């Protein structure tokens, strides 16, 4: 298991405890953010807009 998969699994476990497990889309966003630091801010901005509406 890669370090990124370990991080995603840990986050998913924590979120599942709160009744909000990660979707495949969430997992992919985390993966992209960890692999491509330049896309992190773009993804963050998209999520802020999505959840502010």
mmCIF file as Biopython writes it, N, C-alpha, C and O atoms, coordinates in Angstrom:
data_model
#
loop_
_atom_site.group_PDB
_atom_site.id
_atom_site.type_symbol
_atom_site.label_atom_id
_atom_site.label_alt_id
_atom_site.label_comp_id
_atom_site.label_asym_id
_atom_site.label_entity_id
_atom_site.label_seq_id
_atom_site.pdbx_PDB_ins_code
_atom_site.Cartn_x
_atom_site.Cartn_y
_atom_site.Cartn_z
_atom_site.occupancy
_atom_site.B_iso_or_equiv
_atom_site.auth_seq_id
_atom_site.auth_asym_id
_atom_site.pdbx_PDB_model_num
ATOM 1   N N  . UNK A ? 1  ? 0.850   -1.173 0.000  1.0 0.0 1  A 1 
ATOM 2   C CA . UNK A ? 1  ? 0.000   0.000  0.000  1.0 0.0 1  A 1 
ATOM 3   C C  . UNK A ? 1  ? 0.896   1.236  0.000  1.0 0.0 1  A 1 
ATOM 4   O O  . UNK A ? 1  ? 1.854   1.326  0.767  1.0 0.0 1  A 1 
ATOM 5   N N  . UNK A ? 2  ? 0.568   2.176  -0.866 1.0 0.0 2  A 1 
ATOM 6   C CA . UNK A ? 2  ? 1.373   3.386  -0.956 1.0 0.0 2  A 1 
ATOM 7   C C  . UNK A ? 2  ? 1.049   4.323  0.203  1.0 0.0 2  A 1 
ATOM 8   O O  . UNK A ? 2  ? 0.035   4.158  0.882  1.0 0.0 2  A 1 
ATOM 9   N N  . UNK A ? 3  ? 1.895   5.282  0.417  1.0 0.0 3  A 1 
ATOM 10  C CA . UNK A ? 3  ? 1.686   6.287  1.464  1.0 0.0 3  A 1 
ATOM 11  C C  . UNK A ? 3  ? 0.398   7.061  1.208  1.0 0.0 3  A 1 
ATOM 12  O O  . UNK A ? 3  ? -0.336  7.373  2.146  1.0 0.0 3  A 1 
ATOM 13  N N  . UNK A ? 4  ? 0.123   7.369  -0.046 1.0 0.0 4  A 1 
ATOM 14  C CA . UNK A ? 4  ? -1.095  8.111  -0.387 1.0 0.0 4  A 1 
ATOM 15  C C  . UNK A ? 4  ? -2.327  7.274  -0.061 1.0 0.0 4  A 1 
ATOM 16  O O  . UNK A ? 4  ? -3.295  7.792  0.497  1.0 0.0 4  A 1 
ATOM 17  N N  . UNK A ? 5  ? -2.303  5.998  -0.400 1.0 0.0 5  A 1 
ATOM 18  C CA . UNK A ? 5  ? -3.436  5.117  -0.072 1.0 0.0 5  A 1 
ATOM 19  C C  . UNK A ? 5  ? -3.627  5.007  1.436  1.0 0.0 5  A 1 
ATOM 20  O O  . UNK A ? 5  ? -4.760  4.954  1.916  1.0 0.0 5  A 1 
ATOM 21  N N  . UNK A ? 6  ? -2.537  4.973  2.178  1.0 0.0 6  A 1 
ATOM 22  C CA . UNK A ? 6  ? -2.619  4.908  3.645  1.0 0.0 6  A 1 
ATOM 23  C C  . UNK A ? 6  ? -3.295  6.160  4.191  1.0 0.0 6  A 1 
ATOM 24  O O  . UNK A ? 6  ? -4.155  6.072  5.067  1.0 0.0 6  A 1 
ATOM 25  N N  . UNK A ? 7  ? -2.907  7.329  3.674  1.0 0.0 7  A 1 
ATOM 26  C CA . UNK A ? 7  ? -3.500  8.595  4.116  1.0 0.0 7  A 1 
ATOM 27  C C  . UNK A ? 7  ? -4.990  8.611  3.793  1.0 0.0 7  A 1 
ATOM 28  O O  . UNK A ? 7  ? -5.809  8.968  4.640  1.0 0.0 7  A 1 
ATOM 29  N N  . UNK A ? 8  ? -5.338  8.226  2.576  1.0 0.0 8  A 1 
ATOM 30  C CA . UNK A ? 8  ? -6.747  8.205  2.172  1.0 0.0 8  A 1 
ATOM 31  C C  . UNK A ? 8  ? -7.543  7.259  3.065  1.0 0.0 8  A 1 
ATOM 32  O O  . UNK A ? 8  ? -8.651  7.595  3.483  1.0 0.0 8  A 1 
ATOM 33  N N  . UNK A ? 9  ? -7.003  6.096  3.360  1.0 0.0 9  A 1 
ATOM 34  C CA . UNK A ? 9  ? -7.698  5.135  4.226  1.0 0.0 9  A 1 
ATOM 35  C C  . UNK A ? 9  ? -7.881  5.679  5.640  1.0 0.0 9  A 1 
ATOM 36  O O  . UNK A ? 9  ? -8.924  5.462  6.256  1.0 0.0 9  A 1 
ATOM 37  N N  . UNK A ? 10 ? -6.885  6.377  6.151  1.0 0.0 10 A 1 
ATOM 38  C CA . UNK A ? 10 ? -6.998  6.958  7.487  1.0 0.0 10 A 1 
ATOM 39  C C  . UNK A ? 10 ? -8.062  8.046  7.522  1.0 0.0 10 A 1 
ATOM 40  O O  . UNK A ? 10 ? -8.872  8.102  8.447  1.0 0.0 10 A 1 
ATOM 41  N N  . UNK A ? 11 ? -8.056  8.911  6.509  1.0 0.0 11 A 1 
ATOM 42  C CA . UNK A ? 11 ? -9.066  9.969  6.435  1.0 0.0 11 A 1 
ATOM 43  C C  . UNK A ? 11 ? -10.449 9.345  6.296  1.0 0.0 11 A 1 
ATOM 44  O O  . UNK A ? 11 ? -11.392 9.768  6.966  1.0 0.0 11 A 1 
ATOM 45  N N  . UNK A ? 12 ? -10.574 8.345  5.436  1.0 0.0 12 A 1 
ATOM 46  C CA . UNK A ? 12 ? -11.857 7.685  5.241  1.0 0.0 12 A 1 
ATOM 47  C C  . UNK A ? 12 ? -12.349 7.051  6.542  1.0 0.0 12 A 1 
ATOM 48  O O  . UNK A ? 12 ? -13.535 7.134  6.862  1.0 0.0 12 A 1 
ATOM 49  N N  . UNK A ? 13 ? -11.456 6.428  7.282  1.0 0.0 13 A 1 
ATOM 50  C CA . UNK A ? 13 ? -11.833 5.833  8.555  1.0 0.0 13 A 1 
ATOM 51  C C  . UNK A ? 13 ? -12.351 6.866  9.540  1.0 0.0 13 A 1 
ATOM 52  O O  . UNK A ? 13 ? -13.357 6.643  10.213 1.0 0.0 13 A 1 
ATOM 53  N N  . UNK A ? 14 ? -11.670 7.985  9.622  1.0 0.0 14 A 1 
ATOM 54  C CA . UNK A ? 14 ? -12.101 9.061  10.524 1.0 0.0 14 A 1 
ATOM 55  C C  . UNK A ? 14 ? -13.450 9.626  10.098 1.0 0.0 14 A 1 
ATOM 56  O O  . UNK A ? 14 ? -14.321 9.873  10.933 1.0 0.0 14 A 1 
ATOM 57  N N  . UNK A ? 15 ? -13.616 9.826  8.802  1.0 0.0 15 A 1 
ATOM 58  C CA . UNK A ? 15 ? -14.872 10.368 8.300  1.0 0.0 15 A 1 
ATOM 59  C C  . UNK A ? 15 ? -16.014 9.368  8.485  1.0 0.0 15 A 1 
ATOM 60  O O  . UNK A ? 15 ? -17.141 9.762  8.783  1.0 0.0 15 A 1 
ATOM 61  N N  . UNK A ? 16 ? -15.729 8.086  8.311  1.0 0.0 16 A 1 
ATOM 62  C CA . UNK A ? 16 ? -16.757 7.056  8.471  1.0 0.0 16 A 1 
ATOM 63  C C  . UNK A ? 16 ? -17.265 7.014  9.906  1.0 0.0 16 A 1 
ATOM 64  O O  . UNK A ? 16 ? -18.452 6.781  10.137 1.0 0.0 16 A 1 
ATOM 65  N N  . UNK A ? 17 ? -16.384 7.237  10.866 1.0 0.0 17 A 1 
ATOM 66  C CA . UNK A ? 17 ? -16.791 7.276  12.272 1.0 0.0 17 A 1 
ATOM 67  C C  . UNK A ? 17 ? -17.841 8.365  12.489 1.0 0.0 17 A 1 
ATOM 68  O O  . UNK A ? 17 ? -18.746 8.214  13.311 1.0 0.0 17 A 1 
ATOM 69  N N  . UNK A ? 18 ? -17.711 9.457  11.746 1.0 0.0 18 A 1 
ATOM 70  C CA . UNK A ? 18 ? -18.655 10.575 11.845 1.0 0.0 18 A 1 
ATOM 71  C C  . UNK A ? 18 ? -19.861 10.384 10.931 1.0 0.0 18 A 1 
ATOM 72  O O  . UNK A ? 18 ? -20.711 11.269 10.834 1.0 0.0 18 A 1 
ATOM 73  N N  . UNK A ? 19 ? -19.941 9.227  10.256 1.0 0.0 19 A 1 
ATOM 74  C CA . UNK A ? 19 ? -21.064 8.945  9.380  1.0 0.0 19 A 1 
ATOM 75  C C  . UNK A ? 19 ? -20.952 9.580  8.007  1.0 0.0 19 A 1 
ATOM 76  O O  . UNK A ? 19 ? -21.948 9.708  7.295  1.0 0.0 19 A 1 
ATOM 77  N N  . UNK A ? 20 ? -19.734 9.982  7.628  1.0 0.0 20 A 1 
ATOM 78  C CA . UNK A ? 20 ? -19.519 10.637 6.336  1.0 0.0 20 A 1 
ATOM 79  C C  . UNK A ? 20 ? -18.338 10.006 5.602  1.0 0.0 20 A 1 
ATOM 80  O O  . UNK A ? 20 ? -17.323 10.670 5.391  1.0 0.0 20 A 1 
ATOM 81  N N  . UNK A ? 21 ? -18.452 8.737  5.210  1.0 0.0 21 A 1 
ATOM 82  C CA . UNK A ? 21 ? -17.319 8.114  4.507  1.0 0.0 21 A 1 
ATOM 83  C C  . UNK A ? 21 ? -17.036 8.833  3.190  1.0 0.0 21 A 1 
ATOM 84  O O  . UNK A ? 21 ? -17.923 9.441  2.591  1.0 0.0 21 A 1 
ATOM 85  N N  . UNK A ? 22 ? -15.806 8.750  2.763  1.0 0.0 22 A 1 
ATOM 86  C CA . UNK A ? 22 ? -15.406 9.404  1.514  1.0 0.0 22 A 1 
ATOM 87  C C  . UNK A ? 22 ? -16.019 8.694  0.311  1.0 0.0 22 A 1 
ATOM 88  O O  . UNK A ? 22 ? -16.137 7.469  0.283  1.0 0.0 22 A 1 
ATOM 89  N N  . UNK A ? 23 ? -16.402 9.491  -0.675 1.0 0.0 23 A 1 
ATOM 90  C CA . UNK A ? 23 ? -16.839 8.931  -1.951 1.0 0.0 23 A 1 
ATOM 91  C C  . UNK A ? 23 ? -15.591 8.666  -2.786 1.0 0.0 23 A 1 
ATOM 92  O O  . UNK A ? 23 ? -14.496 9.107  -2.438 1.0 0.0 23 A 1 
ATOM 93  N N  . UNK A ? 24 ? -15.761 7.949  -3.881 1.0 0.0 24 A 1 
ATOM 94  C CA . UNK A ? 24 ? -14.631 7.735  -4.795 1.0 0.0 24 A 1 
ATOM 95  C C  . UNK A ? 24 ? -14.119 9.072  -5.327 1.0 0.0 24 A 1 
ATOM 96  O O  . UNK A ? 24 ? -12.917 9.252  -5.526 1.0 0.0 24 A 1 
ATOM 97  N N  . UNK A ? 25 ? -15.037 10.004 -5.555 1.0 0.0 25 A 1 
ATOM 98  C CA . UNK A ? 25 ? -14.653 11.348 -6.016 1.0 0.0 25 A 1 
ATOM 99  C C  . UNK A ? 25 ? -13.798 12.053 -4.960 1.0 0.0 25 A 1 
ATOM 100 O O  . UNK A ? 25 ? -12.801 12.694 -5.293 1.0 0.0 25 A 1 
ATOM 101 N N  . UNK A ? 26 ? -14.184 11.936 -3.697 1.0 0.0 26 A 1 
ATOM 102 C CA . UNK A ? 26 ? -13.398 12.524 -2.602 1.0 0.0 26 A 1 
ATOM 103 C C  . UNK A ? 26 ? -11.993 11.929 -2.569 1.0 0.0 26 A 1 
ATOM 104 O O  . UNK A ? 26 ? -11.002 12.648 -2.443 1.0 0.0 26 A 1 
ATOM 105 N N  . UNK A ? 27 ? -11.926 10.602 -2.684 1.0 0.0 27 A 1 
ATOM 106 C CA . UNK A ? 27 ? -10.633 9.916  -2.638 1.0 0.0 27 A 1 
ATOM 107 C C  . UNK A ? 27 ? -9.740  10.365 -3.788 1.0 0.0 27 A 1 
ATOM 108 O O  . UNK A ? 27 ? -8.539  10.562 -3.609 1.0 0.0 27 A 1 
ATOM 109 N N  . UNK A ? 28 ? -10.328 10.523 -4.960 1.0 0.0 28 A 1 
ATOM 110 C CA . UNK A ? 28 ? -9.549  10.961 -6.120 1.0 0.0 28 A 1 
ATOM 111 C C  . UNK A ? 28 ? -9.049  12.394 -5.935 1.0 0.0 28 A 1 
ATOM 112 O O  . UNK A ? 28 ? -7.923  12.713 -6.316 1.0 0.0 28 A 1 
ATOM 113 N N  . UNK A ? 29 ? -9.892  13.269 -5.345 1.0 0.0 29 A 1 
ATOM 114 C CA . UNK A ? 29 ? -9.463  14.646 -5.063 1.0 0.0 29 A 1 
ATOM 115 C C  . UNK A ? 29 ? -8.270  14.663 -4.115 1.0 0.0 29 A 1 
ATOM 116 O O  . UNK A ? 29 ? -7.317  15.415 -4.318 1.0 0.0 29 A 1 
ATOM 117 N N  . UNK A ? 30 ? -8.328  13.831 -3.079 1.0 0.0 30 A 1 
ATOM 118 C CA . UNK A ? 30 ? -7.208  13.756 -2.134 1.0 0.0 30 A 1 
ATOM 119 C C  . UNK A ? 30 ? -5.961  13.266 -2.857 1.0 0.0 30 A 1 
ATOM 120 O O  . UNK A ? 30 ? -4.879  13.828 -2.692 1.0 0.0 30 A 1 
ATOM 121 N N  . UNK A ? 31 ? -6.118  12.216 -3.660 1.0 0.0 31 A 1 
ATOM 122 C CA . UNK A ? 31 ? -4.984  11.652 -4.396 1.0 0.0 31 A 1 
ATOM 123 C C  . UNK A ? 31 ? -4.344  12.720 -5.298 1.0 0.0 31 A 1 
ATOM 124 O O  . UNK A ? 31 ? -3.123  12.879 -5.299 1.0 0.0 31 A 1 
ATOM 125 N N  . UNK A ? 32 ? -5.159  13.441 -6.056 1.0 0.0 32 A 1 
ATOM 126 C CA . UNK A ? 32 ? -4.638  14.480 -6.949 1.0 0.0 32 A 1 
ATOM 127 C C  . UNK A ? 32 ? -3.948  15.573 -6.137 1.0 0.0 32 A 1 
ATOM 128 O O  . UNK A ? 32 ? -2.868  16.035 -6.505 1.0 0.0 32 A 1 
ATOM 129 N N  . UNK A ? 33 ? -4.567  15.984 -5.039 1.0 0.0 33 A 1 
ATOM 130 C CA . UNK A ? 33 ? -3.989  17.042 -4.206 1.0 0.0 33 A 1 
ATOM 131 C C  . UNK A ? 33 ? -2.621  16.656 -3.659 1.0 0.0 33 A 1 
ATOM 132 O O  . UNK A ? 33 ? -1.718  17.489 -3.587 1.0 0.0 33 A 1 
ATOM 133 N N  . UNK A ? 34 ? -2.471  15.391 -3.274 1.0 0.0 34 A 1 
ATOM 134 C CA . UNK A ? 34 ? -1.192  14.948 -2.718 1.0 0.0 34 A 1 
ATOM 135 C C  . UNK A ? 34 ? -0.128  14.747 -3.799 1.0 0.0 34 A 1 
ATOM 136 O O  . UNK A ? 34 ? 1.064   14.919 -3.542 1.0 0.0 34 A 1 
ATOM 137 N N  . UNK A ? 35 ? -0.558  14.387 -4.989 1.0 0.0 35 A 1 
ATOM 138 C CA . UNK A ? 35 ? 0.399   14.148 -6.074 1.0 0.0 35 A 1 
ATOM 139 C C  . UNK A ? 35 ? 0.777   15.418 -6.828 1.0 0.0 35 A 1 
ATOM 140 O O  . UNK A ? 35 ? 1.890   15.528 -7.343 1.0 0.0 35 A 1 
ATOM 141 N N  . UNK A ? 36 ? -0.141  16.374 -6.895 1.0 0.0 36 A 1 
ATOM 142 C CA . UNK A ? 36 ? 0.062   17.577 -7.704 1.0 0.0 36 A 1 
ATOM 143 C C  . UNK A ? 36 ? -0.220  18.809 -6.849 1.0 0.0 36 A 1 
ATOM 144 O O  . UNK A ? 36 ? -1.345  19.307 -6.813 1.0 0.0 36 A 1 
ATOM 145 N N  . UNK A ? 37 ? 0.805   19.289 -6.169 1.0 0.0 37 A 1 
ATOM 146 C CA . UNK A ? 37 ? 0.655   20.408 -5.236 1.0 0.0 37 A 1 
ATOM 147 C C  . UNK A ? 37 ? 0.096   21.658 -5.918 1.0 0.0 37 A 1 
ATOM 148 O O  . UNK A ? 37 ? -0.553  22.477 -5.267 1.0 0.0 37 A 1 
ATOM 149 N N  . UNK A ? 38 ? 0.339   21.810 -7.209 1.0 0.0 38 A 1 
ATOM 150 C CA . UNK A ? 38 ? -0.172  22.978 -7.937 1.0 0.0 38 A 1 
ATOM 151 C C  . UNK A ? 38 ? -1.692  22.934 -8.067 1.0 0.0 38 A 1 
ATOM 152 O O  . UNK A ? 38 ? -2.334  23.983 -8.132 1.0 0.0 38 A 1 
ATOM 153 N N  . UNK A ? 39 ? -2.265  21.760 -8.105 1.0 0.0 39 A 1 
ATOM 154 C CA . UNK A ? 39 ? -3.719  21.618 -8.245 1.0 0.0 39 A 1 
ATOM 155 C C  . UNK A ? 39 ? -4.440  21.742 -6.904 1.0 0.0 39 A 1 
ATOM 156 O O  . UNK A ? 39 ? -5.661  21.897 -6.875 1.0 0.0 39 A 1 
ATOM 157 N N  . UNK A ? 40 ? -3.705  21.677 -5.798 1.0 0.0 40 A 1 
ATOM 158 C CA . UNK A ? 40 ? -4.327  21.713 -4.479 1.0 0.0 40 A 1 
ATOM 159 C C  . UNK A ? 40 ? -5.207  22.943 -4.311 1.0 0.0 40 A 1 
ATOM 160 O O  . UNK A ? 40 ? -6.365  22.816 -3.914 1.0 0.0 40 A 1 
ATOM 161 N N  . UNK A ? 41 ? -4.688  24.125 -4.602 1.0 0.0 41 A 1 
ATOM 162 C CA . UNK A ? 41 ? -5.451  25.359 -4.411 1.0 0.0 41 A 1 
ATOM 163 C C  . UNK A ? 41 ? -6.673  25.383 -5.322 1.0 0.0 41 A 1 
ATOM 164 O O  . UNK A ? 41 ? -7.742  25.843 -4.921 1.0 0.0 41 A 1 
ATOM 165 N N  . UNK A ? 42 ? -6.517  24.891 -6.540 1.0 0.0 42 A 1 
ATOM 166 C CA . UNK A ? 42 ? -7.640  24.829 -7.484 1.0 0.0 42 A 1 
ATOM 167 C C  . UNK A ? 42 ? -8.753  23.934 -6.934 1.0 0.0 42 A 1 
ATOM 168 O O  . UNK A ? 42 ? -9.927  24.303 -6.972 1.0 0.0 42 A 1 
ATOM 169 N N  . UNK A ? 43 ? -8.385  22.775 -6.432 1.0 0.0 43 A 1 
ATOM 170 C CA . UNK A ? 43 ? -9.366  21.840 -5.873 1.0 0.0 43 A 1 
ATOM 171 C C  . UNK A ? 43 ? -10.025 22.450 -4.639 1.0 0.0 43 A 1 
ATOM 172 O O  . UNK A ? 43 ? -11.238 22.334 -4.464 1.0 0.0 43 A 1 
ATOM 173 N N  . UNK A ? 44 ? -9.243  23.092 -3.793 1.0 0.0 44 A 1 
ATOM 174 C CA . UNK A ? 44 ? -9.781  23.730 -2.597 1.0 0.0 44 A 1 
ATOM 175 C C  . UNK A ? 44 ? -10.804 24.794 -2.975 1.0 0.0 44 A 1 
ATOM 176 O O  . UNK A ? 44 ? -11.881 24.855 -2.382 1.0 0.0 44 A 1 
ATOM 177 N N  . UNK A ? 45 ? -10.481 25.624 -3.947 1.0 0.0 45 A 1 
ATOM 178 C CA . UNK A ? 45 ? -11.402 26.672 -4.395 1.0 0.0 45 A 1 
ATOM 179 C C  . UNK A ? 45 ? -12.704 26.069 -4.929 1.0 0.0 45 A 1 
ATOM 180 O O  . UNK A ? 45 ? -13.787 26.581 -4.644 1.0 0.0 45 A 1 
ATOM 181 N N  . UNK A ? 46 ? -12.601 24.976 -5.707 1.0 0.0 46 A 1 
ATOM 182 C CA . UNK A ? 46 ? -13.794 24.309 -6.241 1.0 0.0 46 A 1 
ATOM 183 C C  . UNK A ? 46 ? -14.686 23.796 -5.103 1.0 0.0 46 A 1 
ATOM 184 O O  . UNK A ? 46 ? -15.909 23.920 -5.170 1.0 0.0 46 A 1 
ATOM 185 N N  . UNK A ? 47 ? -14.085 23.229 -4.078 1.0 0.0 47 A 1 
ATOM 186 C CA . UNK A ? 47 ? -14.861 22.709 -2.950 1.0 0.0 47 A 1 
ATOM 187 C C  . UNK A ? 47 ? -15.524 23.839 -2.162 1.0 0.0 47 A 1 
ATOM 188 O O  . UNK A ? 47 ? -16.662 23.695 -1.713 1.0 0.0 47 A 1 
ATOM 189 N N  . UNK A ? 48 ? -14.832 24.943 -1.995 1.0 0.0 48 A 1 
ATOM 190 C CA . UNK A ? 48 ? -15.416 26.083 -1.279 1.0 0.0 48 A 1 
ATOM 191 C C  . UNK A ? 48 ? -16.631 26.599 -2.039 1.0 0.0 48 A 1 
ATOM 192 O O  . UNK A ? 48 ? -17.674 26.872 -1.444 1.0 0.0 48 A 1 
ATOM 193 N N  . UNK A ? 49 ? -16.494 26.731 -3.341 1.0 0.0 49 A 1 
ATOM 194 C CA . UNK A ? 49 ? -17.615 27.200 -4.151 1.0 0.0 49 A 1 
ATOM 195 C C  . UNK A ? 49 ? -18.773 26.198 -4.086 1.0 0.0 49 A 1 
ATOM 196 O O  . UNK A ? 49 ? -19.927 26.593 -3.917 1.0 0.0 49 A 1 
ATOM 197 N N  . UNK A ? 50 ? -18.468 24.917 -4.218 1.0 0.0 50 A 1 
ATOM 198 C CA . UNK A ? 50 ? -19.492 23.870 -4.200 1.0 0.0 50 A 1 
ATOM 199 C C  . UNK A ? 50 ? -20.293 23.889 -2.900 1.0 0.0 50 A 1 
ATOM 200 O O  . UNK A ? 50 ? -21.516 23.751 -2.922 1.0 0.0 50 A 1 
ATOM 201 N N  . UNK A ? 51 ? -19.618 24.056 -1.786 1.0 0.0 51 A 1 
ATOM 202 C CA . UNK A ? 51 ? -20.285 23.952 -0.497 1.0 0.0 51 A 1 
ATOM 203 C C  . UNK A ? 51 ? -20.763 25.291 0.049  1.0 0.0 51 A 1 
ATOM 204 O O  . UNK A ? 51 ? -21.361 25.343 1.123  1.0 0.0 51 A 1 
ATOM 205 N N  . UNK A ? 52 ? -20.508 26.364 -0.673 1.0 0.0 52 A 1 
ATOM 206 C CA . UNK A ? 52 ? -20.982 27.679 -0.266 1.0 0.0 52 A 1 
ATOM 207 C C  . UNK A ? 52 ? -22.317 28.015 -0.911 1.0 0.0 52 A 1 
ATOM 208 O O  . UNK A ? 52 ? -23.019 28.924 -0.467 1.0 0.0 52 A 1 
ATOM 209 N N  . UNK A ? 53 ? -22.661 27.285 -1.950 1.0 0.0 53 A 1 
ATOM 210 C CA . UNK A ? 53 ? -23.900 27.588 -2.696 1.0 0.0 53 A 1 
ATOM 211 C C  . UNK A ? 53 ? -25.128 27.127 -1.981 1.0 0.0 53 A 1 
ATOM 212 O O  . UNK A ? 53 ? -26.239 27.310 -2.480 1.0 0.0 53 A 1 
#
